[in-house]
Amino acid sequence: MTPGTPIVEFSHVTKIWHEGTPQAFTAIEDVSFSIEDFPGRGEFIGIVGPSGCGKSTLLNLLAGFREFFPPSRGEIRVHGQPICGPGIDRGMVFQKYSSFPHLTVEGNVRFGLRLNRKTLGLTEEEIAASASEWIRKVGLAGHEHKYPHQLSGGQQQRVAIARSLALKPGILLMDEPFSALDEPTRLEMQALLVELWAEVQATVFIVTHSIAEAVYLGDRVWIFSPSPGRIAHEIRGLPLPVPGVPPLEAQRKPEFTAAVEAVSAEFRRIETGGRK
Ligand code: ADP
């Protein structure tokens, strides 16, 4: 990898479902972007847009998941190399609780570490230690032996975050991770994410239907156009959340509400096809 190589690049990426059939449907069209690699920092990209405009498709393509990958056109590169499927360098957190129901919290966090033990060069003791450390970091110490059905929605998302971050991915993909949670829990999870992000310094892509969440978490926000999805508008240079400052406090500041209003106005303009 040469210095300055972007961490993620999409070049003219299009995804057409059922291409060449009467059911052909273009989910995303000609999407190009490049995310710089800031060593020791990472970026936080908030993605919003009308439902069905291809936001999840973009994340799943970048994850390299089989149902989505490869794109119909274009190329996706990570650290300058075309991807050819999933990789340990990309972690994913879904909206729906994605832990294995038959494994405990500990078993779930250890699972990915075990699967990748050779690549990570870990012994069984190191796997156990790393899993315990991540369970503690996401605030689940004392819940190690519970099964997913014994946990609240917020706790289940904490497991999903621990499972992903334990593998130290340079890129974290989050698909509406907090959408199913009540508002106080969502704010708690935002605070947790900010705290962990300061530590792991990954590049995070977060799809959310909450403009406030995208503006709060993102240093860059993309607004997608209605289908076929494209990045219709990009807002850069948003202030990053400060670890230790409660999200509710930060989100009450006038500059925050002004930024949310500006993004909401742009969102509405794009949603209605450019009409004010
Ligand atoms: P968003 O995340 O913005 O709500 P998605 O990326 O989930 O949008 O979906 C974009 C479009 O692609 C939707 O119209 C959806 O129905 C379609 N789509 C998603 N997955 C498939 C699939 N496996 N087969 C056919 N169409 C799909």
py3Dmol code that shows the C-alpha trace and the ligand (Angstrom):
import py3Dmol

protein = """\
ATOM      1  CA  MET A   1       0.000   0.000   0.000  1.00  0.00           C
ATOM      2  CA  THR A   2       1.429   3.377  -1.016  1.00  0.00           C
ATOM      3  CA  PRO A   3       1.160   6.321   1.389  1.00  0.00           C
ATOM      4  CA  GLY A   4      -1.998   8.298   0.765  1.00  0.00           C
ATOM      5  CA  THR A   5      -3.898   5.285  -0.621  1.00  0.00           C
ATOM      6  CA  PRO A   6      -7.559   5.768   0.298  1.00  0.00           C
ATOM      7  CA  ILE A   7      -8.981   3.282   2.784  1.00  0.00           C
ATOM      8  CA  VAL A   8     -12.147   2.815   0.667  1.00  0.00           C
ATOM      9  CA  GLU A   9     -12.800   3.673  -2.961  1.00  0.00           C
ATOM     10  CA  PHE A  10     -15.906   3.100  -5.045  1.00  0.00           C
ATOM     11  CA  SER A  11     -15.393   3.661  -8.780  1.00  0.00           C
ATOM     12  CA  HIS A  12     -18.598   3.944 -10.797  1.00  0.00           C
ATOM     13  CA  VAL A  13     -20.337   1.239  -8.753  1.00  0.00           C
ATOM     14  CA  THR A  14     -23.783   0.166  -9.969  1.00  0.00           C
ATOM     15  CA  LYS A  15     -25.916  -2.654  -8.580  1.00  0.00           C
ATOM     16  CA  ILE A  16     -28.751  -3.947 -10.717  1.00  0.00           C
ATOM     17  CA  TRP A  17     -30.884  -6.723  -9.308  1.00  0.00           C
ATOM     18  CA  HIS A  18     -32.190  -9.308 -11.798  1.00  0.00           C
ATOM     19  CA  GLU A  19     -30.263  -7.642 -14.594  1.00  0.00           C
ATOM     20  CA  GLY A  20     -31.411  -8.556 -18.092  1.00  0.00           C
ATOM     21  CA  THR A  21     -34.877  -9.626 -16.913  1.00  0.00           C
ATOM     22  CA  PRO A  22     -38.176  -7.692 -16.874  1.00  0.00           C
ATOM     23  CA  GLN A  23     -37.696  -7.420 -13.072  1.00  0.00           C
ATOM     24  CA  ALA A  24     -34.381  -5.560 -13.477  1.00  0.00           C
ATOM     25  CA  PHE A  25     -34.041  -2.962 -10.755  1.00  0.00           C
ATOM     26  CA  THR A  26     -31.178  -0.521 -10.263  1.00  0.00           C
ATOM     27  CA  ALA A  27     -30.521  -0.200  -6.532  1.00  0.00           C
ATOM     28  CA  ILE A  28     -27.478   2.100  -6.762  1.00  0.00           C
ATOM     29  CA  GLU A  29     -26.118   3.760  -9.865  1.00  0.00           C
ATOM     30  CA  ASP A  30     -22.652   5.044 -10.710  1.00  0.00           C
ATOM     31  CA  VAL A  31     -21.543   5.659  -7.130  1.00  0.00           C
ATOM     32  CA  SER A  32     -17.983   6.940  -6.836  1.00  0.00           C
ATOM     33  CA  PHE A  33     -16.201   8.165  -3.725  1.00  0.00           C
ATOM     34  CA  SER A  34     -12.890   7.970  -2.006  1.00  0.00           C
ATOM     35  CA  ILE A  35     -12.298   7.997   1.755  1.00  0.00           C
ATOM     36  CA  GLU A  36      -8.873   9.076   2.894  1.00  0.00           C
ATOM     37  CA  ASP A  37      -6.978   6.941   5.363  1.00  0.00           C
ATOM     38  CA  PHE A  38      -6.188   9.095   8.374  1.00  0.00           C
ATOM     39  CA  PRO A  39      -3.807   6.943  10.409  1.00  0.00           C
ATOM     40  CA  GLY A  40      -4.779   6.950  14.047  1.00  0.00           C
ATOM     41  CA  ARG A  41      -8.072   8.724  13.410  1.00  0.00           C
ATOM     42  CA  GLY A  42     -10.476   7.242  10.852  1.00  0.00           C
ATOM     43  CA  GLU A  43     -13.612   8.954   9.615  1.00  0.00           C
ATOM     44  CA  PHE A  44     -17.238   8.740  10.522  1.00  0.00           C
ATOM     45  CA  ILE A  45     -19.630   8.816   7.580  1.00  0.00           C
ATOM     46  CA  GLY A  46     -23.354   9.166   8.281  1.00  0.00           C
ATOM     47  CA  ILE A  47     -25.619   7.977   5.455  1.00  0.00           C
ATOM     48  CA  VAL A  48     -29.244   9.091   5.180  1.00  0.00           C
ATOM     49  CA  GLY A  49     -31.800   8.936   2.393  1.00  0.00           C
ATOM     50  CA  PRO A  50     -35.326   7.849   1.589  1.00  0.00           C
ATOM     51  CA  SER A  51     -36.227   4.241   2.290  1.00  0.00           C
ATOM     52  CA  GLY A  52     -35.249   1.840  -0.503  1.00  0.00           C
ATOM     53  CA  CYS A  53     -32.631   4.150  -2.042  1.00  0.00           C
ATOM     54  CA  GLY A  54     -29.788   1.646  -1.762  1.00  0.00           C
ATOM     55  CA  LYS A  55     -28.063   2.604   1.501  1.00  0.00           C
ATOM     56  CA  SER A  56     -27.964  -0.991   2.774  1.00  0.00           C
ATOM     57  CA  THR A  57     -26.933  -2.170  -0.667  1.00  0.00           C
ATOM     58  CA  LEU A  58     -23.883   0.096  -0.513  1.00  0.00           C
ATOM     59  CA  LEU A  59     -22.867  -1.235   2.925  1.00  0.00           C
ATOM     60  CA  ASN A  60     -23.423  -4.859   1.929  1.00  0.00           C
ATOM     61  CA  LEU A  61     -21.420  -4.438  -1.270  1.00  0.00           C
ATOM     62  CA  LEU A  62     -18.556  -2.970   0.747  1.00  0.00           C
ATOM     63  CA  ALA A  63     -18.881  -5.856   3.213  1.00  0.00           C
ATOM     64  CA  GLY A  64     -18.530  -8.187   0.201  1.00  0.00           C
ATOM     65  CA  PHE A  65     -21.531 -10.296   1.243  1.00  0.00           C
ATOM     66  CA  ARG A  66     -22.432 -12.980  -1.270  1.00  0.00           C
ATOM     67  CA  GLU A  67     -26.031 -11.959  -1.894  1.00  0.00           C
ATOM     68  CA  PHE A  68     -24.864  -8.480  -2.952  1.00  0.00           C
ATOM     69  CA  PHE A  69     -21.327  -8.882  -4.221  1.00  0.00           C
ATOM     70  CA  PRO A  70     -20.019  -8.270  -6.844  1.00  0.00           C
ATOM     71  CA  PRO A  71     -21.487  -5.029  -8.140  1.00  0.00           C
ATOM     72  CA  SER A  72     -23.009  -5.118 -11.638  1.00  0.00           C
ATOM     73  CA  ARG A  73     -20.539  -2.432 -12.746  1.00  0.00           C
ATOM     74  CA  GLY A  74     -17.570  -0.685 -11.246  1.00  0.00           C
ATOM     75  CA  GLU A  75     -14.985  -1.587  -8.672  1.00  0.00           C
ATOM     76  CA  ILE A  76     -14.612  -1.429  -4.896  1.00  0.00           C
ATOM     77  CA  ARG A  77     -11.138  -1.105  -3.414  1.00  0.00           C
ATOM     78  CA  VAL A  78     -10.020  -1.280   0.187  1.00  0.00           C
ATOM     79  CA  HIS A  79      -6.505  -0.005   0.908  1.00  0.00           C
ATOM     80  CA  GLY A  80      -6.030   0.177  -2.864  1.00  0.00           C
ATOM     81  CA  GLN A  81      -6.829  -3.510  -3.473  1.00  0.00           C
ATOM     82  CA  PRO A  82     -10.023  -4.632  -5.239  1.00  0.00           C
ATOM     83  CA  ILE A  83     -12.108  -6.643  -2.788  1.00  0.00           C
ATOM     84  CA  CYS A  84     -13.356 -10.067  -3.788  1.00  0.00           C
ATOM     85  CA  GLY A  85     -15.620 -10.922  -0.840  1.00  0.00           C
ATOM     86  CA  PRO A  86     -15.886 -10.406   2.913  1.00  0.00           C
ATOM     87  CA  GLY A  87     -12.742  -9.703   4.934  1.00  0.00           C
ATOM     88  CA  ILE A  88     -11.670  -9.355   8.528  1.00  0.00           C
ATOM     89  CA  ASP A  89     -10.784  -5.719   7.752  1.00  0.00           C
ATOM     90  CA  ARG A  90     -14.544  -4.956   7.516  1.00  0.00           C
ATOM     91  CA  GLY A  91     -16.949  -5.517  10.414  1.00  0.00           C
ATOM     92  CA  MET A  92     -20.721  -5.220  10.162  1.00  0.00           C
ATOM     93  CA  VAL A  93     -23.382  -4.409  12.758  1.00  0.00           C
ATOM     94  CA  PHE A  94     -26.969  -4.925  11.593  1.00  0.00           C
ATOM     95  CA  GLN A  95     -30.210  -3.398  12.837  1.00  0.00           C
ATOM     96  CA  LYS A  96     -31.562  -6.793  13.790  1.00  0.00           C
ATOM     97  CA  TYR A  97     -29.834  -8.548  16.577  1.00  0.00           C
ATOM     98  CA  SER A  98     -27.438 -10.805  14.791  1.00  0.00           C
ATOM     99  CA  SER A  99     -25.883 -12.832  17.588  1.00  0.00           C
ATOM    100  CA  PHE A 100     -26.042 -16.618  17.546  1.00  0.00           C
ATOM    101  CA  PRO A 101     -29.028 -17.568  19.734  1.00  0.00           C
ATOM    102  CA  HIS A 102     -27.422 -20.798  20.943  1.00  0.00           C
ATOM    103  CA  LEU A 103     -24.246 -19.089  22.165  1.00  0.00           C
ATOM    104  CA  THR A 104     -23.791 -17.018  25.318  1.00  0.00           C
ATOM    105  CA  VAL A 105     -22.458 -13.458  25.230  1.00  0.00           C
ATOM    106  CA  GLU A 106     -18.989 -14.864  25.799  1.00  0.00           C
ATOM    107  CA  GLY A 107     -19.478 -17.561  23.145  1.00  0.00           C
ATOM    108  CA  ASN A 108     -20.671 -14.971  20.626  1.00  0.00           C
ATOM    109  CA  VAL A 109     -17.718 -12.637  21.173  1.00  0.00           C
ATOM    110  CA  ARG A 110     -15.230 -15.525  21.108  1.00  0.00           C
ATOM    111  CA  PHE A 111     -16.774 -16.990  17.933  1.00  0.00           C
ATOM    112  CA  GLY A 112     -15.313 -14.517  15.412  1.00  0.00           C
ATOM    113  CA  LEU A 113     -11.980 -14.476  17.206  1.00  0.00           C
ATOM    114  CA  ARG A 114     -11.791 -18.281  16.968  1.00  0.00           C
ATOM    115  CA  LEU A 115     -12.815 -18.253  13.316  1.00  0.00           C
ATOM    116  CA  ASN A 116      -9.979 -15.839  12.548  1.00  0.00           C
ATOM    117  CA  ARG A 117      -7.469 -17.093  15.093  1.00  0.00           C
ATOM    118  CA  LYS A 118      -4.823 -17.927  12.470  1.00  0.00           C
ATOM    119  CA  THR A 119      -5.024 -14.525  10.775  1.00  0.00           C
ATOM    120  CA  LEU A 120      -5.006 -12.796  14.144  1.00  0.00           C
ATOM    121  CA  GLY A 121      -2.342 -15.132  15.543  1.00  0.00           C
ATOM    122  CA  LEU A 122      -4.229 -15.704  18.786  1.00  0.00           C
ATOM    123  CA  THR A 123      -3.987 -18.497  21.318  1.00  0.00           C
ATOM    124  CA  GLU A 124      -7.096 -19.786  23.137  1.00  0.00           C
ATOM    125  CA  GLU A 125      -6.002 -17.820  26.250  1.00  0.00           C
ATOM    126  CA  GLU A 126      -5.651 -14.638  24.206  1.00  0.00           C
ATOM    127  CA  ILE A 127      -9.083 -15.216  22.643  1.00  0.00           C
ATOM    128  CA  ALA A 128     -10.618 -15.575  26.111  1.00  0.00           C
ATOM    129  CA  ALA A 129      -8.809 -12.462  27.374  1.00  0.00           C
ATOM    130  CA  SER A 130      -9.777 -10.381  24.337  1.00  0.00           C
ATOM    131  CA  ALA A 131     -13.431 -11.468  24.558  1.00  0.00           C
ATOM    132  CA  SER A 132     -13.572 -10.562  28.276  1.00  0.00           C
ATOM    133  CA  GLU A 133     -11.968  -7.208  27.576  1.00  0.00           C
ATOM    134  CA  TRP A 134     -14.502  -6.344  24.844  1.00  0.00           C
ATOM    135  CA  ILE A 135     -17.445  -7.561  26.928  1.00  0.00           C
ATOM    136  CA  ARG A 136     -16.256  -5.184  29.660  1.00  0.00           C
ATOM    137  CA  LYS A 137     -15.716  -2.303  27.220  1.00  0.00           C
ATOM    138  CA  VAL A 138     -19.272  -2.520  25.919  1.00  0.00           C
ATOM    139  CA  GLY A 139     -20.590  -2.585  29.508  1.00  0.00           C
ATOM    140  CA  LEU A 140     -21.676  -6.227  29.647  1.00  0.00           C
ATOM    141  CA  ALA A 141     -19.385  -7.482  32.423  1.00  0.00           C
ATOM    142  CA  GLY A 142     -21.452  -9.835  34.577  1.00  0.00           C
ATOM    143  CA  HIS A 143     -23.619 -10.890  31.606  1.00  0.00           C
ATOM    144  CA  GLU A 144     -21.037 -13.218  30.007  1.00  0.00           C
ATOM    145  CA  HIS A 145     -23.076 -16.365  30.499  1.00  0.00           C
ATOM    146  CA  LYS A 146     -26.430 -15.053  29.321  1.00  0.00           C
ATOM    147  CA  TYR A 147     -27.966 -16.018  25.991  1.00  0.00           C
ATOM    148  CA  PRO A 148     -29.182 -13.360  23.536  1.00  0.00           C
ATOM    149  CA  HIS A 149     -32.860 -13.926  24.437  1.00  0.00           C
ATOM    150  CA  GLN A 150     -32.014 -13.045  28.043  1.00  0.00           C
ATOM    151  CA  LEU A 151     -30.733  -9.598  27.008  1.00  0.00           C
ATOM    152  CA  SER A 152     -32.486  -6.306  26.213  1.00  0.00           C
ATOM    153  CA  GLY A 153     -32.324  -4.870  22.679  1.00  0.00           C
ATOM    154  CA  GLY A 154     -29.591  -2.424  23.701  1.00  0.00           C
ATOM    155  CA  GLN A 155     -27.569  -5.198  25.347  1.00  0.00           C
ATOM    156  CA  GLN A 156     -27.875  -7.349  22.219  1.00  0.00           C
ATOM    157  CA  GLN A 157     -26.487  -4.497  20.132  1.00  0.00           C
ATOM    158  CA  ARG A 158     -23.647  -4.181  22.627  1.00  0.00           C
ATOM    159  CA  VAL A 159     -22.811  -7.849  21.923  1.00  0.00           C
ATOM    160  CA  ALA A 160     -22.869  -7.165  18.170  1.00  0.00           C
ATOM    161  CA  ILE A 161     -20.507  -4.201  18.626  1.00  0.00           C
ATOM    162  CA  ALA A 162     -18.159  -6.231  20.840  1.00  0.00           C
ATOM    163  CA  ARG A 163     -18.130  -9.099  18.314  1.00  0.00           C
ATOM    164  CA  SER A 164     -17.215  -6.742  15.499  1.00  0.00           C
ATOM    165  CA  LEU A 165     -14.684  -4.560  17.285  1.00  0.00           C
ATOM    166  CA  ALA A 166     -12.860  -7.492  18.905  1.00  0.00           C
ATOM    167  CA  LEU A 167     -11.579  -8.298  15.392  1.00  0.00           C
ATOM    168  CA  LYS A 168     -10.124  -4.760  15.144  1.00  0.00           C
ATOM    169  CA  PRO A 169     -11.557  -3.978  11.712  1.00  0.00           C
ATOM    170  CA  GLY A 170     -10.233  -0.837  10.023  1.00  0.00           C
ATOM    171  CA  ILE A 171     -13.729  -0.352   8.616  1.00  0.00           C
ATOM    172  CA  LEU A 172     -16.943  -0.684  10.599  1.00  0.00           C
ATOM    173  CA  LEU A 173     -20.239  -0.888   8.694  1.00  0.00           C
ATOM    174  CA  MET A 174     -23.373  -0.164  10.709  1.00  0.00           C
ATOM    175  CA  ASP A 175     -26.807  -0.609   9.156  1.00  0.00           C
ATOM    176  CA  GLU A 176     -29.385   1.246  11.257  1.00  0.00           C
ATOM    177  CA  PRO A 177     -27.795  -0.246  14.370  1.00  0.00           C
ATOM    178  CA  PHE A 178     -29.905   1.691  16.871  1.00  0.00           C
ATOM    179  CA  SER A 179     -33.180   2.051  14.963  1.00  0.00           C
ATOM    180  CA  ALA A 180     -34.992  -0.650  16.906  1.00  0.00           C
ATOM    181  CA  LEU A 181     -34.072   0.869  20.288  1.00  0.00           C
ATOM    182  CA  ASP A 182     -36.024   3.330  22.429  1.00  0.00           C
ATOM    183  CA  GLU A 183     -34.707   6.900  22.559  1.00  0.00           C
ATOM    184  CA  PRO A 184     -32.832   6.788  25.909  1.00  0.00           C
ATOM    185  CA  THR A 185     -31.151   3.510  24.878  1.00  0.00           C
ATOM    186  CA  ARG A 186     -30.284   4.959  21.475  1.00  0.00           C
ATOM    187  CA  LEU A 187     -28.541   7.899  23.191  1.00  0.00           C
ATOM    188  CA  GLU A 188     -26.677   5.504  25.482  1.00  0.00           C
ATOM    189  CA  MET A 189     -25.521   3.519  22.460  1.00  0.00           C
ATOM    190  CA  GLN A 190     -24.388   6.687  20.682  1.00  0.00           C
ATOM    191  CA  ALA A 191     -22.285   7.587  23.731  1.00  0.00           C
ATOM    192  CA  LEU A 192     -20.805   4.082  23.785  1.00  0.00           C
ATOM    193  CA  LEU A 193     -19.976   4.227  20.088  1.00  0.00           C
ATOM    194  CA  VAL A 194     -18.252   7.604  20.459  1.00  0.00           C
ATOM    195  CA  GLU A 195     -16.202   6.306  23.369  1.00  0.00           C
ATOM    196  CA  LEU A 196     -15.159   3.130  21.539  1.00  0.00           C
ATOM    197  CA  TRP A 197     -14.510   4.967  18.283  1.00  0.00           C
ATOM    198  CA  ALA A 198     -12.025   7.259  20.037  1.00  0.00           C
ATOM    199  CA  GLU A 199     -10.175   4.090  20.977  1.00  0.00           C
ATOM    200  CA  VAL A 200     -10.405   1.929  17.835  1.00  0.00           C
ATOM    201  CA  GLN A 201     -10.152   4.788  15.316  1.00  0.00           C
ATOM    202  CA  ALA A 202     -11.817   2.813  12.558  1.00  0.00           C
ATOM    203  CA  THR A 203     -13.491   4.347   9.540  1.00  0.00           C
ATOM    204  CA  VAL A 204     -17.194   3.990  10.288  1.00  0.00           C
ATOM    205  CA  PHE A 205     -20.066   4.023   7.795  1.00  0.00           C
ATOM    206  CA  ILE A 206     -23.389   4.324   9.593  1.00  0.00           C
ATOM    207  CA  VAL A 207     -26.745   4.149   7.829  1.00  0.00           C
ATOM    208  CA  THR A 208     -29.472   5.736   9.906  1.00  0.00           C
ATOM    209  CA  HIS A 209     -32.952   7.123   9.367  1.00  0.00           C
ATOM    210  CA  SER A 210     -32.234   9.758  12.001  1.00  0.00           C
ATOM    211  CA  ILE A 211     -30.727  12.919  10.531  1.00  0.00           C
ATOM    212  CA  ALA A 212     -29.844  14.019  14.080  1.00  0.00           C
ATOM    213  CA  GLU A 213     -27.902  10.802  14.614  1.00  0.00           C
ATOM    214  CA  ALA A 214     -26.044  11.175  11.299  1.00  0.00           C
ATOM    215  CA  VAL A 215     -25.128  14.806  12.070  1.00  0.00           C
ATOM    216  CA  TYR A 216     -24.136  14.012  15.649  1.00  0.00           C
ATOM    217  CA  LEU A 217     -21.927  11.028  14.812  1.00  0.00           C
ATOM    218  CA  GLY A 218     -20.685  11.912  11.341  1.00  0.00           C
ATOM    219  CA  ASP A 219     -17.850  14.194  10.360  1.00  0.00           C
ATOM    220  CA  ARG A 220     -19.286  13.682   6.892  1.00  0.00           C
ATOM    221  CA  VAL A 221     -22.930  13.053   5.969  1.00  0.00           C
ATOM    222  CA  TRP A 222     -24.165  11.720   2.659  1.00  0.00           C
ATOM    223  CA  ILE A 223     -27.733  12.227   1.509  1.00  0.00           C
ATOM    224  CA  PHE A 224     -28.803   9.616  -1.003  1.00  0.00           C
ATOM    225  CA  SER A 225     -31.169  10.368  -3.876  1.00  0.00           C
ATOM    226  CA  PRO A 226     -34.380   8.365  -4.229  1.00  0.00           C
ATOM    227  CA  SER A 227     -33.914   5.154  -6.197  1.00  0.00           C
ATOM    228  CA  PRO A 228     -31.655   4.523  -8.066  1.00  0.00           C
ATOM    229  CA  GLY A 229     -29.440   5.584  -5.206  1.00  0.00           C
ATOM    230  CA  ARG A 230     -26.574   7.993  -5.687  1.00  0.00           C
ATOM    231  CA  ILE A 231     -24.762  10.274  -3.284  1.00  0.00           C
ATOM    232  CA  ALA A 232     -26.842  13.366  -4.072  1.00  0.00           C
ATOM    233  CA  HIS A 233     -25.239  15.636  -1.497  1.00  0.00           C
ATOM    234  CA  GLU A 234     -22.259  15.530   0.830  1.00  0.00           C
ATOM    235  CA  ILE A 235     -21.777  17.650   3.930  1.00  0.00           C
ATOM    236  CA  ARG A 236     -18.222  17.652   5.233  1.00  0.00           C
ATOM    237  CA  GLY A 237     -16.404  19.089   8.198  1.00  0.00           C
ATOM    238  CA  LEU A 238     -19.111  18.502  10.799  1.00  0.00           C
ATOM    239  CA  PRO A 239     -17.701  18.604  14.329  1.00  0.00           C
ATOM    240  CA  LEU A 240     -16.940  15.171  15.734  1.00  0.00           C
ATOM    241  CA  PRO A 241     -18.649  14.184  18.978  1.00  0.00           C
ATOM    242  CA  VAL A 242     -16.495  14.556  22.045  1.00  0.00           C
ATOM    243  CA  PRO A 243     -16.115  11.439  24.215  1.00  0.00           C
ATOM    244  CA  GLY A 244     -17.445  12.077  27.699  1.00  0.00           C
ATOM    245  CA  VAL A 245     -19.954  14.753  26.608  1.00  0.00           C
ATOM    246  CA  PRO A 246     -23.436  13.180  26.856  1.00  0.00           C
ATOM    247  CA  PRO A 247     -25.128  13.037  23.406  1.00  0.00           C
ATOM    248  CA  LEU A 248     -28.256  14.788  24.708  1.00  0.00           C
ATOM    249  CA  GLU A 249     -26.179  17.709  25.978  1.00  0.00           C
ATOM    250  CA  ALA A 250     -24.284  17.991  22.673  1.00  0.00           C
ATOM    251  CA  GLN A 251     -27.517  17.700  20.688  1.00  0.00           C
ATOM    252  CA  ARG A 252     -29.133  20.594  22.569  1.00  0.00           C
ATOM    253  CA  LYS A 253     -26.504  23.084  21.392  1.00  0.00           C
ATOM    254  CA  PRO A 254     -27.764  25.708  18.888  1.00  0.00           C
ATOM    255  CA  GLU A 255     -25.010  24.885  16.365  1.00  0.00           C
ATOM    256  CA  PHE A 256     -26.115  21.256  16.392  1.00  0.00           C
ATOM    257  CA  THR A 257     -29.797  22.037  15.834  1.00  0.00           C
ATOM    258  CA  ALA A 258     -28.818  24.488  13.054  1.00  0.00           C
ATOM    259  CA  ALA A 259     -26.767  21.749  11.326  1.00  0.00           C
ATOM    260  CA  VAL A 260     -29.673  19.283  11.618  1.00  0.00           C
ATOM    261  CA  GLU A 261     -32.072  21.837  10.125  1.00  0.00           C
ATOM    262  CA  ALA A 262     -29.711  22.522   7.210  1.00  0.00           C
ATOM    263  CA  VAL A 263     -29.298  18.791   6.458  1.00  0.00           C
ATOM    264  CA  SER A 264     -33.071  18.220   6.834  1.00  0.00           C
ATOM    265  CA  ALA A 265     -33.806  21.002   4.326  1.00  0.00           C
ATOM    266  CA  GLU A 266     -31.345  19.484   1.838  1.00  0.00           C
ATOM    267  CA  PHE A 267     -32.849  16.028   2.460  1.00  0.00           C
ATOM    268  CA  ARG A 268     -36.355  17.304   1.670  1.00  0.00           C
ATOM    269  CA  ARG A 269     -35.104  19.075  -1.461  1.00  0.00           C
ATOM    270  CA  ILE A 270     -33.483  15.856  -2.730  1.00  0.00           C
ATOM    271  CA  GLU A 271     -36.454  13.684  -1.739  1.00  0.00           C
ATOM    272  CA  THR A 272     -38.796  15.865  -3.785  1.00  0.00           C
ATOM    273  CA  GLY A 273     -36.488  15.773  -6.810  1.00  0.00           C
ATOM    274  CA  GLY A 274     -34.902  19.206  -6.285  1.00  0.00           C
ATOM    275  CA  ARG A 275     -38.161  21.144  -5.798  1.00  0.00           C
ATOM    276  CA  LYS A 276     -38.134  23.424  -2.744  1.00  0.00           C
TER     277      LYS A 276
END
"""
ligand_1 = """\
27
ADP
P -32.272 1.234 1.854
O -31.229 0.633 2.729
O -31.893 2.599 1.363
O -33.653 1.237 2.457
P -31.803 -1.111 0.196
O -30.364 -1.029 -0.163
O -32.185 -2.065 1.273
O -32.364 0.357 0.514
O -32.634 -1.512 -1.105
C -32.520 -0.801 -2.319
C -33.470 -1.421 -3.321
O -32.955 -2.682 -3.738
C -34.867 -1.658 -2.747
O -35.847 -1.292 -3.717
C -34.878 -3.141 -2.488
O -36.181 -3.676 -2.649
C -33.943 -3.675 -3.571
N -33.311 -4.931 -3.144
C -32.561 -5.114 -2.034
N -32.146 -6.396 -1.958
C -32.658 -7.036 -3.037
C -32.593 -8.373 -3.542
N -31.907 -9.327 -2.911
N -33.254 -8.652 -4.692
C -33.941 -7.699 -5.338
N -34.038 -6.412 -4.940
C -33.408 -6.078 -3.800
"""
view = py3Dmol.view(width=600, height=400)
view.addModel(protein, "pdb")
view.setStyle({"model": 0}, {"cartoon": {"style": "trace"}})
view.addModel(ligand_1, "xyz")
view.setStyle({"model": 1}, {"stick": {}})
view.zoomTo()
view.show()
